[in-house]
Amino acid sequence: MDSGAQPKLIRDLQVRADYGQIYIYSAASFDDDPQVSLDALEDARGSRRFVGTAGAGGFIDLLTPGQWNWKTPVRLEVFPAEPKGDTDEWEHEVDVDLDVPDGRLWFEPAGGSGNAVETKVPAGEYRVRVSGRGFAALGRAGAEGSDSYRLRLWARTTDAPAALRKFWSGWENYR
């Protein structure tokens, strides 16, 4: 149920996307097994959500339309309850579960470049609404990409399956 609650934390980040992906995870719930990122990529593609998850504690693979963007804007918002929906303002939107037991959330480009960005959030088990907009044709974005993302987190009491809330039609051309 959407609430009218205001976020209790807002962070504007600049993260790197590479190989058309951004990994999002808590190091405390991710054991750095390469299979986890491959499983999350397969979930993103196979589900046609283009946001995939894997691992017991939750590892998110956010696919991006462009091959790379070294300055991808991401807004992170933490709410006390599920936020009010604003799907009309976004081109693609997916809800997933994510555990952040240590209160440290990492954003890392695929490919092992080591350019991860860390931010702190209250430790907990979350439902996350991943929203994206400003998408260009697949593969045409890049260092000049105009895509941006928002993650809205709120505490969850039970696990739930990933849910596609809105689909960007440009993903139809994804191979």
Residue pairs with C-beta under 8 A, 6 or more apart in sequence:
1 82
2 82
2 83
2 84
2 85
3 79
3 80
3 81
3 82
3 83
3 84
4 84
5 79
5 80
5 81
5 83
5 84
6 79
7 77
7 78
7 79
7 83
7 152
8 78
8 79
8 80
9 76
9 77
9 78
9 121
9 122
10 75
10 76
10 77
10 78
11 75
11 76
11 77
11 119
12 73
12 74
12 75
12 76
13 73
13 74
13 75
13 76
13 107
13 117
13 119
14 71
14 72
14 73
14 74
14 117
15 22
15 72
15 74
15 107
15 108
15 109
15 117
16 22
16 68
16 69
16 70
16 71
16 72
16 107
16 108
16 109
16 113
16 115
16 117
17 64
17 66
17 68
17 69
17 70
17 72
17 109
17 145
18 67
18 68
18 109
18 110
18 111
18 113
19 67
19 68
19 109
19 110
19 111
20 63
20 64
20 65
20 66
20 67
20 68
20 110
21 41
21 61
21 62
21 63
21 64
21 109
21 110
22 61
22 62
22 64
22 72
22 74
22 107
22 108
22 109
22 110
22 149
23 37
23 40
23 59
23 60
23 61
23 62
23 106
23 107
23 108
23 109
23 110
24 59
24 60
24 61
24 62
24 98
24 105
24 106
24 107
24 108
24 151
25 55
25 58
25 59
25 60
25 98
25 105
25 106
25 108
26 57
26 58
26 98
26 99
26 100
26 101
26 102
26 104
26 105
26 106
27 102
27 104
27 106
28 57
28 100
28 101
28 102
28 104
29 55
29 56
29 57
29 58
29 59
29 99
29 100
29 101
30 36
30 55
30 57
30 59
31 55
33 55
36 54
36 55
36 59
37 54
37 59
37 61
37 110
39 52
39 54
39 55
40 52
40 53
40 54
40 55
40 59
40 60
40 61
41 52
41 61
41 63
42 52
43 49
43 52
43 53
43 54
43 61
43 162
44 50
44 51
44 52
44 61
44 62
44 63
45 52
45 63
45 174
46 52
47 162
47 164
48 164
48 167
48 171
49 94
49 162
49 164
50 62
50 63
50 92
50 94
50 168
50 171
50 174
51 60
51 61
51 62
51 63
51 94
51 96
51 130
51 162
52 60
52 61
52 63
52 162
53 59
53 60
53 61
53 96
53 97
53 98
53 162
54 61
57 99
57 101
58 96
58 97
58 98
58 99
60 96
60 98
60 128
60 130
61 110
62 130
62 132
62 149
63 174
64 72
64 132
64 141
64 145
64 147
65 135
65 136
65 137
65 138
65 139
65 140
65 141
65 145
65 147
65 168
65 170
66 136
66 138
66 139
66 140
66 141
66 142
66 145
66 147
67 139
67 141
67 142
68 109
68 142
68 143
68 145
69 141
69 142
69 143
69 145
69 147
70 143
71 143
72 145
72 147
72 148
72 149
73 148
73 149
74 107
74 148
74 149
74 150
74 151
75 148
75 149
75 150
75 151
76 105
76 119
76 121
76 150
76 151
76 153
77 83
77 150
77 151
77 152
77 153
78 121
78 122
78 152
78 153
78 154
79 152
79 153
79 154
80 154
80 155
81 154
81 155
82 127
82 154
83 129
83 152
83 154
85 165
87 93
87 131
87 165
87 166
89 131
89 133
90 131
90 132
90 133
90 150
90 166
91 132
91 133
91 134
91 135
91 166
91 168
92 131
92 132
92 133
92 135
92 166
92 167
92 168
92 171
93 129
93 130
93 131
93 132
93 164
93 165
93 166
94 129
94 130
94 162
94 163
94 164
94 165
95 127
95 128
95 129
95 130
95 160
95 162
95 163
95 165
96 127
96 128
96 130
96 162
96 163
97 125
97 126
97 127
97 128
97 156
97 159
97 160
97 162
98 125
98 126
98 127
98 128
98 153
99 124
99 125
99 126
100 121
100 123
100 124
100 125
100 126
100 153
101 123
101 124
102 123
103 120
103 121
103 122
103 123
104 118
104 119
104 120
104 121
105 118
105 119
105 120
105 121
106 116
106 117
106 118
107 116
107 117
107 118
107 119
108 115
108 116
108 117
109 115
109 116
121 153
124 155
125 155
125 156
126 153
126 154
126 155
126 156
127 153
127 154
127 155
127 156
127 160
128 151
128 152
128 153
129 150
129 151
129 152
129 165
130 149
130 150
130 151
131 149
131 150
131 151
131 152
132 147
132 148
132 149
132 150
132 168
133 147
133 148
134 145
134 146
134 147
134 148
135 141
135 146
135 147
135 168
135 170
136 145
136 146
136 147
137 170
137 173
138 170
138 171
138 173
138 174
141 147
